[in-house]
Amino acid sequence: MTGRSRSLASLLPGVSLAGLLTLFILVPIAAVFLWAFAEVWRYPSLIPTQWGLRFWSAMLSRADVWTALRTSLALSAVVTALSALICLPAAYAFARLEFPGKSALLLSFLATQAFPKFGLYIAIATIMYSFGLIGTFAGVVLIQLVNTLLLMIWIPVGAFQNIDRRLEEAARDVGASAARTFFSITLPQAGPAIGAALLLTFVGTFYETEGAFLIGAPHIRTMPILMISLINNQLVVQYGAVLSVLLWVPSFIALLLARNILSARAIAGGLGG
């Protein structure tokens, strides 16, 4: 066996695994899109035997679908903005300042992810109940802020730590103020990683279900909660498929908008890589 043949043989397991993983991901996605536009699809047909937009019309004509979509988008925008306002200054402080308990505080943000979410939400819900926040928009915002701590602290901390301090020192040496240095040197370097954190926070909030259901019920209904209720109440596959596509669209648009400013290298830099 030649060296080239041995090289190809060594690559075969990895390529095969990558192919299987791709199929494992793409086949369910393709099935969802097919069901969204299928009116009749029965075994053993591999593709729908009748196509149409009847289920799209049924879903888009429902007022609760548009209300849930507006609620999800508003929640995502508010939670992302508040998270940035609260967490980014904290991330800068963690990256640049030394203070007692810094490491313990930084690690504590991991606890919100390590601890079983539903148990944590139950404990928070008992506190919110005493303040009358159950079933309110503000209550759902507060519970979803808990999910943003890891992304909006750890990624920006890594980004601020990886900034070349020599550029900041050079700017200060030529007379730039601290604010001018931050907005002209520091923030542009950390920007892509911060953008990644904001994007992941927005998308994660849009799809969050447990906290929104526990705190928001019965008055606040997001798109994921609406989809679950529709599927539970009437087992029509097309309804779930149509709502799944509608849920996918906002995150896809966000990824397209971020494509020019985010890269794997930038995100890795934000994670400290």
Steps between C-alpha positions, in 0.01 A plus 500: 500500500643837398536796734210677328275195543592475868423869544159461338427190709585689820257776400215261425372454861492875561330574168245223561423630849463856367264374230288310752481802730398719207223258405392477864457880507371568149245220464274619789527861377405392147206301639372804689511716186326229296225463761452878507395497134338156489125455499507124444798279586439137576723198535674361293542817289843657546369848420159664547240400244314829527654842556333818613490799733177412681671453835705818454178690436342344809796594720562849365133590532508435874534810714674307778786405267580865421458597864740225608751602231493864610536393863800278423674771297431765766626273779816416306573865426437620857694214663795544264512877558474468880755220505746714304438798729558292814755240394741683268625745767530204739693302238741791451554520875567125523750525214691808614464536878623297796271475801431249780286205395540568128555136401216375722260757357600416143453130561163564663356589159565142395278381784190630321582259216618207712200504734183330366310783335148405600592472868667840482195649329268360766706666772500831312127467427418484872680832549334659196159388620538704817575808286209441263721434198344168395320533168668831415735611223746636758507167681587311182773754421655449844494120478652504152778733612626208710572306178709782354756529779739234372508625140502871580767471768742229386526585129560876552744428786709291262475770234615778732785284633631431148523863395853620423574736789784660305250664265314648795823622657607657170169686475536632855861604430388728213242670722180298451267501798391179669156525336650570156737205538216269600269592212774528236734214597350264756141468383578445128736212588247339734207581272477172301498285814249730670289476184515122528382519862214734408395278211503183709311677777228622262454161336516311831238729653273462198499121539496483882196306621518381863537838668250671269245226566546486878507876561295629206196270517222564441526852358839502323520253211809480281537317170657183650224482763233549235651223289500259796138581585386454140678167464359376832145609420478382139738245354538651153860464388474789256413749776818415686704509178368842397571647844847340499581677173364826643723452806800432278464815289602764762817314599590444134459872427714585804775266379491655152526851644792397721683305229722793397610592851526163672748224427610182671830668583326800658275281713797287603681816602203596714516163669864553579636284218 
